Amino acid sequence: MDLEKYTTRLREDLIVAATLGDEKAQATAAALAAATENSARLTLLSALSDLAAEISADLGDRTVHIALDGTEARVDIRRTRGEEAHPTFEEMTGDISRVTLRLVENLKSRAEEAAAQSGQSLNSWVSGAVQGALREQRRWQGYGGWRPERPEPERPEEGA
């Protein structure tokens, strides 16, 4: 959401209101409008953040976050941390199978460091990374967004 159109409207409304006064009042209003534009943007962001908190309270399993990027207010909806920390019933009750994973040494070392920093074994860390990637894929597919590319079916060559 671009906040600039709202701050521009506030500035223009102030300038229009100043047309009732003389040239000095109009110049003062224009200077005040320019000086308060950033404050107006932050006030709008504060109002949006309060709204996000109210919506988050009603959602329960998700939270709404607002961030300012230049003049753009970005909305981000996230699952609550407590829910992500607990595996689903399917994840807890599935059969365990062994997988051989081949990684280049540099990548393996970095994964081991990341696992150690999070207090996990490499196996648990990789398992969590796979679960997170699958959740993300489901989320994007649910929104009609990214889907993995399917390879084209092989076609027999002509004359074969």
N, C-alpha and C positions, 0 to 999 in steps of 0.2 A: 504494500500500500504506500503510495507516494504521499508523504506529508506536505510536500511543497504546495500542492494545490490548496490545502487548508491554511497554511501560513500566508500564502499569497492573498487569499480571500480576506483574512484578518487585516493584512496590511492595506489592501484596497478599501475595505470598509472604514478603516481609521482615516484614510486620506479623504474619502468621500464625506465623512462626518466633518472633517476640518474645512470643507468648502464653505461651511456656514460662517467661518471667520475670515479675517483679512489674510493678506499674503504671508505675514509673519506666522500666523497660526497654522497656515497650510504647510509652510516650510518646517515648522516645528513638528507637526504631525507626521510628515514624510520622514524626518530624521528619527522620530520615536518608533515609527513602524519598522524602519530598517534595523534599528538597534534592538528591538524586542523580538525579531523573527526567530532567533535561536532559542530564546526563552519560550516562545509559543510552541516551537517544535518539541522541546523537552516536556512542556506541559501536556501536549497531546500524547507523547510517549508514556507519560505517567498515567494518564487516563486509560490508555490502551492496556498498560500493565495491570492496573486495578481491575479492568474488565477481564483480562486473562486469568487473574487470580480467582475471580468469582466463577468463571466458567470451569476452571480446574477443580474448584471445590465441588461442583456438581457432577463432574465426569468420574471422579473416583479413581479409575485405573490409569488415567492419563493426566498430563499437565500441559498447559498452554504457556509458551514462552514468547516474549516479544523482544526483538533486538533492533537497534537502529543501525542502518548501514547508509551513511550519507544522509539523504533525505527520504530513504526508503525504510519503512517499518516492516520487518520480516516476522512472520508467525511460524512457530515451530511447535508441533504437538508431539510429545514424548510419552512413553509408558513410564509409570512411576518406578523408581529404582527398586523398591521392595519386590515388585512383581518380576522384574528381570532377574533378580538374584535367586529366585526359586524356580527350579525346573518344572516343566509341566508333567502331568501324570504319564503321558506318552514317553517323555524323555527319561523318566525314572524307571519305567517298567520294561523298556525295550531290551531285546537280547543284545548282548555285547559281542561284537565281532572284531577281529583283528584286521588292521589295515597296514600295509607297508607303504610308507610315504618317503619318496626320494626328494631330497632338497639339496641345493648347492650349499656348500659349507658355510658361506657367509650368511645366507638366509637362515640356516639352522642355528647358527650362533646368535643371531639377532632374536630369533624366536625363543631360544633358551634364556637370554637376558630378560626379555619381556615377561616370560613365565616366572622367572625368579623374582622380578620386581613386583609381580602381583601375588607372590607367595604360593604359586601353583607348580605342579610338575609340568613338564613339557606336554605330556599326554593330555592332561586336563586343560591346559591352555589352548592347545590345538583343537580339542573337542569343543571348547567354548567358542573359539573363532568360527568353527564350522556351523555351530548352532546359530550364532549371530548372523552369519552370512545367509543362512536359510530363512531366518526371521525377516531379514531385510528384503530378500527376494520375494517372500510371500506378501510383504507389505506393499512393495512396488507393483506386484501383479494384481493385488486387491484394488489398487487405485487405477488400474488400466495402464500403468506405466511400463517400465522396463520388463522385458521378458527375455529369457535366454534365447539366443539364436538357435534354430534347429537346422542341422545340416541338410542340404538338399539330398533327396534320395538319389542313389546311384542309378544311372540310366545305362542300359546296355549300349555299347558302341554299335554304330551302323555297320552292317556286314559281318557281325560276329555271330 
